[in-house]
Every structure is written in structure tokens, then in C-alpha cells.
Amino acid sequence: MKRFILILGILTLAILNCKSQINPGFENWTTQYTYEIPDNWQTLNFLSTMGNPLSAFKATGVDKHSGNYALKLKTVYLNNNPFPGTLRDTIGYAFTGKVTISPPTLKYGYQFTGRPEKMEFYAKYQPVGSDTAGGVVLLTKWDGIKHDTIAYGDVKIPATAAYTLFQINIIYNSTEIPDSALIAFASSYKKSISRVNSTLFVDDLAFTGWVGINEPKHDIENVKVFPNPVRDGVTILAQIKEADNVQILDAAGRLSGTYKIENFTAKIDTNLLSDGTYFYNIRDKKGLILSKGKFSITK
């Protein structure tokens, strides 16, 4: 999350209580200054007023998934970076919200009161070198003083020549109902491997599923995952009487395996799994999710 939120630190931060939808298919665009942006989204194109290249575009033809348009993000080099040390020089970025240039103010997010299980979207990615793209969802609630994080999820997007369905699993750390959501995409997810001209196409966003305020039934403190991060294998200790199996999913929401829990324990060999973030769902015999969480593999 810090890779994305770091960018937001370049300006004054405030939640935008926008009642309009997020323009999930990127069908609606508006001219802002000398460039176009998708409605209810913001990009770093505003830096073009300082002599920098555009990094977000309206994609059409074979570069859309459905409808008339999609979002195209291109990693560019900022010739004139007004926030050196805070904003990366090599970057391509879009998020729900808006920017005002005078005074410099960024408002991110939009009004949202759901508790979705996942966010699905279609994307294709043409990286330069080993570059990787990414997407993030952050759900928050204003407590009168600050915005508390209700849930968070992210996903890395590897090279893919054709549009592919991706899923961001949203992990909740509160039973509160959020009041705002932030969605963001970057054509270069990791600073150390960011490369100019890496290009990400995104289309057809949709929240799916529902996580009730009483789900999961058991607090995460009933579950221990070790070691974390993982190298060769991970042990999941679920001190839950009804726990029958644990389901492992990768960051794109694909099922990596289902493992039996015996004596409250599941031992999982991760040698065949790639590095990255993985999610687990601890389930009873009927398939009901009792607890969920995540761990990372670093070899």
C-alpha cells in the first residue's frame, strides 16, 4: 500500500465525498485544462502544465475490453518533478478523486458504503524489462478526527498480451461499514524496476461478493501463520473447533490449493508457489468461511 499512498503525500490529502459512480468502464471522459481524464478519476496528467509528458489516455479499438473506451496508463519520466524525493521521476498513475492546482490540493476516494469481498477488473500489460503494474483498493471511515482503514487489498499485474480478468481480494480488519473508497492503478508498481513506456490498460471494474459485519465468525487472533514471510513452507494454526480446511488463493484470486486441517493445523509446502502475496480462507465442512487473512512468500 505504501507504494501507492506515498504518491498521495505530494499534496494536501482529503477524502472526496463524491456521490457519483466511479465510471467503472471508463466510458465518460472530460477535458481538463489541455488533456482528457476519465470522469471521477484523476491522473498525473495535471503535471503536464509544468512541461511533463502525459501518462494517461483514452484507449479505443483493440485496446478496450468492452464499450467504447478503456484507461491507458503509460509510465513516463518527469522532466520537471515539482516534488523530488516524494514523487518518483518514473511513474504512471490513476486514482479515484480529483486534484486542484491552485492551491495544490488532492482529494482522493469517493463515497462508498459497501463491504465487497473482491474487486474484479480486466487488464492487459505491456511492460518494459521486468516492470510490473499494480492495483489497490482502500476502504475507510471517518471517525470525526481521522480516516480509519476498514479494509485493504492489492494485486500485482504481470505482462499479459490480451485482456485478462484480475481480482483484488479485500481483507477487512473491522466490522464497521466504510464511508469512502479509494481505487488506484499504477503502470509501474515497484520503484526499483520502473521503466519508461511500460503500458497498462484497465477496463470494466466491478465490486463482487459481500462480507457481512459478523463475518468471519472468528477473530484473526484465533489463527497463527508462521513463518511470515514464507520461504519453503507455511504452517497455519487455526484454534477454531469447526475448522476443516484452508483454501489458499493468489493475489489475482486464483485458487492455489485446499489443505486439510488436522489437530487445528495445516502445513503447506510453498516450494511450487511463486513469490508474492497469498490469501487464506479457513472454512468449515459446509464451506463457510470462519476466518481469513494473508501471508507473503519471499524466496
C-alpha positions in Angstrom: 0.0 0.0 0.0 2.8 2.4 0.8 3.9 2.3 -2.9 0.6 4.0 -3.8 0.0 6.1 -0.7 3.5 7.6 -1.0 2.4 9.3 -4.2 -0.6 10.8 -2.4 1.7 12.5 0.0 2.8 15.0 -2.6 -0.3 17.2 -1.9 -2.7 18.0 0.9 -4.9 15.0 1.5 -8.7 14.9 2.0 -11.4 12.5 1.3 -13.8 13.5 -1.5 -17.4 12.8 -0.6 -18.4 12.3 -4.3 -21.9 10.9 -4.7 -21.4 9.9 -8.4 -20.3 6.5 -9.5 -16.7 5.6 -10.3 -17.1 5.4 -14.1 -16.1 1.7 -13.9 -15.9 1.1 -17.7 -14.1 4.4 -18.3 -16.8 5.4 -20.8 -17.1 9.0 -19.7 -14.2 11.5 -20.2 -13.9 15.2 -19.6 -11.4 17.7 -20.9 -9.4 19.3 -18.1 -7.1 22.1 -19.0 -5.4 20.7 -22.2 -6.0 17.0 -21.7 -8.8 14.4 -21.1 -9.3 12.5 -17.9 -11.9 9.8 -17.1 -14.8 11.2 -15.0 -14.4 10.7 -11.3 -10.8 9.7 -11.7 -7.6 11.7 -11.5 -4.2 11.1 -13.2 -0.8 12.7 -13.1 -1.6 14.5 -16.4 -2.0 17.7 -14.3 1.8 17.7 -14.2 1.8 18.4 -18.0 1.1 22.0 -17.0 4.7 22.0 -15.8 6.2 20.7 -19.0 5.9 17.0 -18.3 4.6 14.3 -20.7 1.1 12.9 -20.4 0.8 9.5 -18.8 -3.0 8.7 -19.0 -5.0 8.3 -22.2 -8.4 7.2 -23.6 -7.9 3.7 -25.1 -10.1 2.7 -28.1 -10.3 -0.1 -30.7 -8.5 -3.3 -29.8 -7.2 -1.6 -26.7 -10.6 -1.6 -25.0 -12.2 -4.6 -23.4 -15.8 -3.6 -23.9 -17.8 -0.5 -24.6 -16.1 2.4 -26.4 -13.1 3.2 -24.2 -10.7 1.9 -21.6 -8.0 3.6 -19.4 -4.4 3.5 -20.7 -1.6 4.3 -18.3 1.9 4.8 -19.5 5.0 5.1 -17.4 6.8 8.4 -18.2 9.8 10.3 -17.0 9.0 13.6 -15.3 11.3 16.2 -16.8 10.2 18.7 -14.2 9.3 17.0 -11.0 7.9 19.6 -8.6 8.2 17.2 -5.6 11.6 15.5 -5.9 12.2 12.9 -3.1 8.4 12.4 -2.7 7.1 11.8 -6.2 9.0 9.3 -8.3 10.5 10.6 -11.5 9.4 7.4 -13.4 5.7 6.9 -13.0 2.2 6.3 -14.4 -0.8 6.6 -12.0 -4.6 6.9 -11.8 -6.9 7.0 -8.8 -10.5 7.9 -7.9 -10.7 11.5 -6.8 -9.6 14.9 -8.1 -6.8 17.4 -8.0 -6.9 21.2 -7.8 -3.8 23.0 -8.9 -4.3 26.3 -7.1 -4.0 25.8 -4.3 -2.3 22.4 -4.7 -4.9 20.0 -3.2 -5.6 16.3 -3.8 -8.9 14.8 -2.9 -8.9 11.0 -3.2 -11.7 8.5 -3.0 -15.4 8.6 -3.3 -18.5 8.0 -1.2 -19.0 4.3 -0.7 -20.8 2.2 1.9 -20.4 -1.4 0.8 -18.4 -4.3 2.2 -17.4 -6.2 -1.0 -15.4 -9.3 -1.0 -13.4 -8.5 -4.1 -12.9 -6.0 -6.9 -12.7 -7.5 -10.3 -11.3 -5.8 -13.4 -9.9 -6.6 -16.8 -6.4 -5.6 -17.7 -3.6 -6.1 -20.1 0.0 -5.1 -19.6 3.0 -4.4 -21.8 6.0 -3.9 -19.5 9.5 -2.8 -20.4 12.0 -5.2 -18.9 10.9 -6.8 -15.7 8.5 -3.9 -14.8 5.2 -4.9 -13.0 1.9 -3.0 -12.8 -0.5 -3.0 -9.8 -3.9 -2.1 -8.4 -5.1 -1.3 -4.9 -8.4 -0.8 -3.1 -8.6 1.0 0.3 -11.9 1.3 2.2 -12.0 3.9 5.1 -14.4 5.5 7.5 -14.3 9.0 9.0 -14.4 8.9 12.9 -14.7 12.6 13.3 -10.9 13.1 13.5 -9.3 10.8 11.0 -10.0 8.2 8.4 -9.8 4.7 9.8 -8.8 1.9 7.5 -11.7 -0.6 7.3 -10.2 -2.9 4.6 -7.4 -3.1 2.1 -6.4 -5.2 -0.9 -3.9 -5.1 -3.8 -2.7 -7.1 -6.7 0.4 -7.1 -9.0 -0.3 -7.3 -12.7 2.3 -9.2 -14.8 2.8 -9.0 -18.5 -0.3 -10.1 -20.5 -0.8 -9.6 -24.2 -4.6 -10.0 -24.0 -7.2 -8.7 -21.6 -7.2 -10.9 -18.5 -9.6 -11.0 -15.5 -7.9 -9.9 -12.3 -9.3 -9.9 -8.8 -8.3 -7.9 -5.7 -9.2 -9.8 -2.5 -10.3 -7.2 0.1 -9.2 -8.0 3.6 -11.2 -6.5 6.5 -9.8 -5.5 9.9 -13.0 -4.0 11.2 -16.7 -4.8 11.3 -17.5 -1.1 10.6 -19.3 0.0 7.4 -16.9 2.2 5.3 -18.0 5.6 4.0 -15.3 6.1 1.4 -13.3 4.0 -1.1 -10.0 4.6 -2.9 -9.2 2.7 -6.1 -5.8 3.2 -7.7 -3.7 1.7 -10.6 -0.1 2.2 -11.5 1.7 1.2 -14.7 4.9 0.7 -12.7 4.2 -0.8 -9.2 7.8 -1.0 -7.8 10.2 1.9 -7.9 13.4 -0.2 -8.4 12.1 -1.8 -11.7 10.0 1.1 -13.1 10.7 1.6 -16.8 9.6 4.3 -19.2 6.9 3.2 -21.7 5.5 0.3 -19.6 1.8 0.4 -20.6 -1.2 -0.7 -18.6 -4.8 -1.0 -20.0 -7.7 -1.3 -17.5 -11.4 -1.7 -18.1 -14.7 -3.0 -16.6 -14.2 -2.6 -12.8 -16.8 -4.3 -10.5 -17.1 -5.0 -6.8 -18.3 -8.5 -6.2 -19.5 -10.5 -3.2 -20.4 -9.3 0.3 -18.6 -9.6 3.6 -21.2 -9.3 6.4 -20.4 -7.4 9.6 -20.4 -10.6 11.5 -18.0 -12.4 9.1 -15.7 -14.0 9.6 -17.1 -15.7 12.7 -13.7 -15.9 14.4 -11.2 -13.2 15.1 -7.9 -13.4 13.4 -6.3 -13.8 16.8 -7.6 -17.4 16.7 -5.2 -18.0 13.8 -1.4 -18.1 13.7 0.5 -18.1 10.5 4.3 -18.8 10.6 6.8 -18.1 9.4 5.6 -14.9 7.6 7.1 -14.1 5.2 7.4 -17.7 3.9 10.2 -19.4 2.2 9.8 -23.2 1.9 6.6 -23.8 3.8 4.0 -22.3 6.0 2.1 -23.6 9.0 -1.4 -22.3 9.7 -2.6 -22.9 13.3 -6.4 -22.5 13.5 -7.6 -22.7 17.0 -11.2 -23.0 15.8 -13.2 -26.1 16.7 -15.2 -26.1 13.4 -12.1 -25.5 11.1 -11.9 -28.3 8.5 -9.7 -26.9 5.7 -7.8 -23.9 4.5 -8.1 -22.5 1.0 -5.1 -20.6 -0.5 -5.6 -18.1 -3.2 -3.0 -16.0 -5.1 -3.2 -12.2 -5.4 -5.3 -12.5 -8.6 -7.9 -14.5 -6.7 -6.9 -17.8 -8.3 -7.2 -21.0 -6.2 -3.7 -22.3 -5.4 -4.8 -25.2 -3.3 -7.1 -26.5 -0.5 -5.5 -28.2 2.5 -7.0 -30.3 5.3 -6.7 -29.0 8.9 -5.9 -31.8 11.3 -5.3 -31.2 15.1 -6.0 -27.5 14.4 -3.0 -27.4 12.0 -2.4 -27.2 8.2 1.2 -27.5 6.9 1.6 -26.2 3.3 4.6 -26.7 1.1 5.1 -23.5 -0.8 8.1 -24.6 -3.0 5.9 -24.6 -6.1 4.3 -21.3 -5.4 5.8 -18.0 -6.8 6.8 -15.1 -4.7 4.0 -12.7 -3.8 1.0 -12.2 -1.6 -1.4 -15.0 -0.9 -4.7 -15.1 0.9 -6.2 -17.9 3.1 -9.8 -18.8 3.9 -10.3 -21.1 6.8 -13.6 -23.0 6.2 -15.8 -25.5 7.9 -17.1 -28.7 6.4 -20.0 -26.8 4.7 -17.6 -24.3 3.1 -18.5 -21.4 5.4 -15.5 -19.1 5.8 -14.6 -18.9 9.5 -11.5 -16.7 9.3 -9.4 -15.2 6.6 -6.0 -13.4 6.2 -2.9 -13.2 4.1 0.8 -14.1 4.1 3.7 -13.4 1.7 6.2 -15.7 0.0 9.8 -14.4 -0.4 12.4 -16.9 -1.6 
